[in-house]
Amino acid sequence: MLAVTWMSILPASSSAAAETGPDRVYFPQTGHYLAYGFLNYWRAHGSIQIFGYPISEEMKDSATGLTVQYFERAVFEWHGDQSQVLLRRLGATAAQSINNSAFNPINAASDDSCNFYQETGHRLCNGFLAYWENNGGLSTFGFPLSEEFTENGFTVQYFERARFEWHPGDQDTPAQVMLGLLGSQAAKSAGINTAAIPQDSAVPTYSEGLWYNPNAAPEEVSSPPPGAPTGQAKWIEVDLTHQYLRAWEYNTKVFGQYISSGLSPNLTPTGTFHIFEKLRYDDMTNGKAGDADYYNLPDVPWVMYFYEGGYALHGTYWHHNFGNPMSHGCVNMTTDGAAWVYAWAPMGTTVWIHY
């Protein structure tokens, strides 16, 4: 076995990125945006050091239907049913094409230098073990799928979601563990367009096959549909068929944006309602940890309750797949959009929800 015994940690700085807002960052290094839930996960779990820079915009994966984004060393997937970001198992996929005895399970035991994982039948030792433990461990990288071995001149080890590489360094560069560029390899294999986009092109999020621009003109609907409460000075329309919200003043539309309504079986109720409570922030929870429908979302912004049972219009920081049903019944809006409606709509404002 090749023993990696020392490592250094690279700084996880993104100071070169262009901060376009607290929820959106543009990286001139690769020419791509990173926003909202994916940005929060990237920042919280190691940023550049672990994942590298974004090399694509968000997109809908045609095979899985998930919103995904490619990075140099990872692929993020938004799992709306679990309200979380998961990393694609790039290490496991890459390992399938490698014929090396290092992937054969072994019989071993943990000792002072190594941990043995019975789940996959492999050890994790020395510097690789320290790096694994200090940078997210099982939740980030998964279990080891191989022993250490030599590949392309480097000592490497494969994990479910990553490939560790030992770079010995020289007189100018310290020795260090680095992650393989599996995200870049996956993007190339899948034919993903990684071309840079201009900053301020306002295409940070993906929605129903179209780049979603929160500053763009609303959907071109110039008059209310039949049955609308047009006698109201201010009223809100939620169009579930098109996953779109419009704010009206009598017959004049003053605001519109894509939303995410309830995903079956937790559908958003239809009918005519009224905003009865407004909260700048609210904690939203459901069920118990481990339950299939469990979620715990602190500090949800710009909350406007319109129906008993916890149904509200509100800002959304944990996903940005607007234009698709994603919620447990609430009307998910962008943070900026919810802030606008919150300031515009007084208590008692009519909310008309229809297909």
HELIX and SHEET records of a PDB file:
HELIX    1   1 TYR A   36  ALA A   44  1                                   9    
HELIX    2   2 SER A   47  PHE A   51  1                                   5    
HELIX    3   3 LEU A   90  ALA A   95  1                                   6    
HELIX    4   4 SER A  101  PHE A  103  5                                   3    
HELIX    5   5 ASN A  126  ASN A  134  1                                   9    
HELIX    6   6 GLY A  137  PHE A  141  1                                   5    
HELIX    7   7 LEU A  182  ALA A  190  1                                   9    
HELIX    8   8 THR A  335  TRP A  344  1                                  10    
SHEET    1   A 3 ALA A  18  GLU A  19  0                                        
SHEET    2   A 3 ARG A  24  PHE A  27 -1                                        
SHEET    3   A 3 HIS A  32  ALA A  35 -1                                        
SHEET    1   B 4 MET A  59  LYS A  60  0                                        
SHEET    2   B 4 THR A  67  TYR A  70 -1                                        
SHEET    3   B 4 VAL A  75  HIS A  79 -1                                        
SHEET    4   B 4 GLN A  84  LEU A  87 -1                                        
SHEET    1   C 2 CYS A 114  TYR A 117  0                                        
SHEET    2   C 2 HIS A 122  CYS A 125 -1                                        
SHEET    1   D 4 PHE A 149  GLU A 151  0                                        
SHEET    2   D 4 PHE A 154  TYR A 158 -1                                        
SHEET    3   D 4 ARG A 163  HIS A 167 -1                                        
SHEET    4   D 4 GLN A 176  LEU A 179 -1                                        
SHEET    1   E 2 THR A 205  SER A 207  0                                        
SHEET    2   E 2 LEU A 210  TYR A 212 -1                                        
SHEET    1   F 5 THR A 252  TYR A 258  0                                        
SHEET    2   F 5 TYR A 244  GLU A 249 -1                                        
SHEET    3   F 5 TRP A 235  ASP A 239 -1                                        
SHEET    4   F 5 THR A 350  HIS A 354  1                                        
SHEET    5   F 5 GLY A 271  HIS A 274 -1                                        
SHEET    1   G 4 GLU A 277  ASN A 286  0                                        
SHEET    2   G 4 TYR A 295  TYR A 307 -1                                        
SHEET    3   G 4 TYR A 311  GLY A 315 -1                                        
SHEET    4   G 4 VAL A 331  MET A 333  1                                        
END                                                                             
